[in-house]
């Protein structure tokens, strides 16, 4: 697995965690890691900031991204 593949998997897992829990608490081991993941996902248009709720949310693109990532694999690989 390449470093890029590893980062893609990490971002996918982070997006899934944000979708389920609303933030990266309990996911990212450091503030630096949290900021790196948030920055990478935001730069790709995968996260948006909800000012009213004061939290990041998955964009429509992120929902499609996760659906493609998790559903393209055989069910035995999940």
C-alpha positions as CSV (number, residue, x, y, z in Angstrom):
1,X,0.0,0.0,0.0
2,X,1.3,3.4,-0.9
3,X,1.4,6.5,1.4
4,X,-1.4,8.0,-0.8
5,X,-3.5,4.9,-0.4
6,X,-3.0,5.0,3.3
7,X,-4.0,8.6,3.5
8,X,-7.1,8.0,1.4
9,X,-8.1,5.2,3.8
10,X,-7.5,7.4,6.7
11,X,-9.6,10.2,5.3
12,X,-12.4,7.8,4.5
13,X,-12.3,6.5,8.0
14,X,-12.3,10.1,9.4
15,X,-15.3,11.0,7.2
16,X,-17.1,8.0,8.4
17,X,-16.3,8.9,12.0
18,X,-17.5,12.5,11.5
19,X,-20.7,11.2,9.9
20,X,-21.4,8.9,12.9
21,X,-20.1,11.1,15.7
22,X,-20.1,14.7,14.5
23,X,-16.4,15.3,15.0
24,X,-13.0,13.5,15.3
25,X,-13.0,13.1,19.0
26,X,-11.8,9.7,19.8
27,X,-10.4,9.2,16.3
28,X,-7.5,11.5,15.8
29,X,-4.6,10.8,18.3
30,X,-3.3,14.4,18.2
31,X,-4.5,17.9,17.4
32,X,-2.1,17.9,14.5
33,X,-3.6,14.8,13.1
34,X,-7.1,16.2,13.5
35,X,-6.1,19.4,11.7
36,X,-4.4,17.5,8.9
37,X,-7.4,15.3,8.3
38,X,-9.8,18.2,8.4
39,X,-7.7,20.3,6.1
40,X,-7.2,17.5,3.6
41,X,-11.0,16.7,3.5
42,X,-12.0,20.3,3.3
43,X,-9.5,21.0,0.5
44,X,-11.1,18.2,-1.5
45,X,-14.6,19.5,-0.9
46,X,-15.6,16.6,1.4
47,X,-16.4,18.7,4.5
48,X,-18.2,21.9,5.0
49,X,-18.5,24.0,8.1
50,X,-22.0,24.4,9.6
51,X,-21.9,27.8,11.3
52,X,-25.3,27.2,13.0
53,X,-24.2,23.9,14.6
54,X,-20.5,24.9,14.9
55,X,-19.3,21.7,13.4
56,X,-18.1,20.1,10.2
57,X,-20.5,18.1,8.1
58,X,-20.0,15.8,5.2
59,X,-20.7,17.4,1.8
60,X,-22.8,15.7,-0.9
61,X,-19.6,14.8,-2.6
62,X,-18.3,13.1,0.6
63,X,-21.5,11.0,0.9
64,X,-21.1,9.8,-2.7
65,X,-17.3,9.2,-2.0
66,X,-18.0,7.1,1.0
67,X,-20.8,5.2,-0.7
68,X,-18.5,4.4,-3.6
69,X,-15.6,3.5,-1.3
70,X,-17.6,1.1,0.9
71,X,-19.9,-0.4,-1.6
72,X,-17.5,-1.1,-4.4
73,X,-15.8,-3.8,-2.4
74,X,-17.1,-7.3,-2.0
75,X,-19.2,-7.7,1.2
76,X,-16.6,-10.1,2.6
77,X,-14.0,-7.2,2.6
78,X,-16.1,-4.9,4.8
